[in-house]
């Protein structure tokens, strides 16, 4: 019985250690996440004062996506969107 429980615990731990494709890329190349944070801070600074929250968020998202694609053309738009979601929440 203990052996069965240990096998289950090991499976759970192994599944938690496995990462999705984007997470593996980010872990392998920490530069993406570091630059994404820097880009988000630049975008945040540029959009400090705006008329509405919706306009602010859509404009910031667009600007972030554009800057990240300029810096890392190898990333897909989906990768950039996931990076933005992980940085900005």
Buried (B, 14 or more C-beta within 10 A) or exposed (E): EEEEEEEEEEEEEEEEEEEEEBEEBBEEEEEBBEBBBEBBEEBBEEBEEEEEEEEBEEBBBEBBBEBBBEBBEEBEEEBBBBBBEBBBE
